[in-house]
Amino acid sequence: MTDTIRDVADIDTPHAIEPDRRRRPIWRPALTLALKIVLALVFGLPLVFMIVSSFKPDAQIFGDLDGIQAFLPVGNLSFDNYLGVFDRVPFAQFLFNSILISVLTVGLGLVVNSLAAFALSRMRIPGGRIALGVILATLIVPFEVMALPLLWEVNQLPYFDGTQIVQGWLDTYTVQIVPFIANAFSIFLFYQYFDSIPKELDEAARVDGAGWFRIYRSIIMPLAGPAVATVAILTFLPAWNQYLWPLMVTQSEAVRPAMVGIDYFKQLNTSWGQIMAYASIITVPVLALFVAFQRSFVNSIASQGLKG
């Protein structure tokens, strides 16, 4: 008993904890804070400049570029640029198109990609590993390489326009959604997450008479919340920011998304203040989505990193 008390006393002495203090330099927290501030400025200042400039006339935007005023809401501020956005383009239609295309792409993509990942991860399919490798191999092919062949292909497909069947999907919502539902990276993320769930749950459900779809719907997907949030964000961002493909396949304003609408401000007299206002408005949905799913997104990334 005496030896135990002596050992505890030795641990509580300043000499015992002094080496631990020496192993933690006092400059490390300050360096970490400074690094965080620098990163926040690098990624945040362009966003601040865009929002602040959206309230300024063009002459003041260029006049403030030489100083800190470019990032401060000072000078002749007004909502004229925002009002000019609605006068210059059918912004409400563009915004509706982008929301419709992005939401349908995300919703259908979650179902299709999760089902594919479930089959590859949980079911014993002959050649499943080879199929997964082929799917991942498509990630090394840039979309620009496939754009023209894909354009030719969708132009040969039949399409029902409400009254009759016509050839080609051009200038429709379908051509902006269907080619991007299946995504190799989304399948890989779901596969990684599903593979970390114990397969004993499947065996127990199979004993109780559950089929594969019941296991997918009632067991796997309820446990895959972080993966769903991550895939939703990573699918929404390219769908919302899509520019090249809609520019190639759409001609009418009735189906054009918001990103293509920014070209309207570069015609004739370029209005940089209106461009900043337009860019600020179309950035809001992306920020709102990330804030809503931030915790699940970070948890999913952290879990994937620990698994690897």
VEXVO-452178 format. One record per residue (C-alpha): x, y, z. Coordinates in steps of 0.5 Angstrom, whole numbers, plus 500, padded with zeros to 3 digits. Each point is the difference from the previous one (the first is absolute). Layout:
N
XYZ ...
END
This chain:
308
500500500 506505502 503498493 494502496 499507504 507501498 499499493 494504500 504506503 506499495 495501494 497506503 506503501 502506495 506496498 496495497 496504496 505505498 503496494 493500497 500507500 507501497 497495494 495505498 503506498 496506501 500503493 496494497 493503502 502507497 503497494 494496499 495506501 504504495 500494495 492500501 500507499 504500493 496495498 493503501 503506497 502497494 493496499 496506503 502506497 498499493 493498502 500507504 503503494 494498496 494501505 503507501 501502493 493498499 498506503 504505497 500503493 505498495 504506500 501499508 502493499 506502496 502506504 500496506 504494498 507504502 498499507 497497506 493504498 499494495 498495506 496505504 493503499 502507499 498505495 494501495 496493502 493498497 496495498 500502493 504494497 495495503 495504497 503500493 501492501 493499499 499505495 506498495 498492501 494495501 504499507 494497503 499495495 508498500 500499507 494495500 503496494 507500505 496498506 496494496 506498496 504499507 495497504 498495495 507498499 501500507 494496502 501495494 507499501 500498507 495495498 504497494 507501503 498497507 497494497 506498496 504501506 496496504 500494494 508501500 501500507 495495504 498495494 504495498 500502492 505496496 505505497 498505505 507503501 501500493 494504499 502505505 507501497 497502493 495505504 506503503 504500494 495505497 502505505 507501496 496502494 498508500 493502498 503504494 502494497 493497500 496506499 500499492 499493500 494501505 497505496 500496494 497494504 494504504 498504493 499493497 495497506 493501500 496505504 493501501 498508500 493499503 497499493 504495496 507497500 505504497 508498499 505503505 500503507 503506498 497507503 496496506 501499507 501492499 507501496 502504506 498495506 501493497 507500498 502502507 496495504 505495501 507502502 506496502 502504505 494500504 500492499 507500503 498504506 493496501 504493499 506502505 494502506 496494498 506495501 502503507 493498502 500493504 497494495 498497506 494504499 498498494 501493502 495501506 495503495 500495495 499495506 494504501 497499493 502507498 502501492 506504498 496506498 497500507 507499503 502506496 494504502 499499507 507498502 506503496 497507498 498502507 507499502 503504494 498507502 507503500 501497493 493502497 502507502 507500497 497497494 494505499 505506501 505497495 495499495 496506501 506505499 502497493 493500498 499507502 506503497 499496494 502505494 503497494 495494499 494505501 503505495 501494495 493497500 495506502 498505496 494503503 499504506 495495503 505495501 506503501 503500507 503506504 507499499 499501492 496506502 506504502 502501493 495505499 504505504 506499495 496502494 500508497 502504507 503495505 497502507 505497505 496503506 494496497 504494499 502500507 493501502 498494496 506495503 498502507 493498499 502493497 505499505 495500506 497493498 506497501 502503506 493498503 501493498 507500503 498503507 494495500 504494499 507502503 500496506 498493496 505502495 506501504 498494504 500496494 507502497 503499507 497493500 503499493 507502503 500496506 498494496 505501495 
END
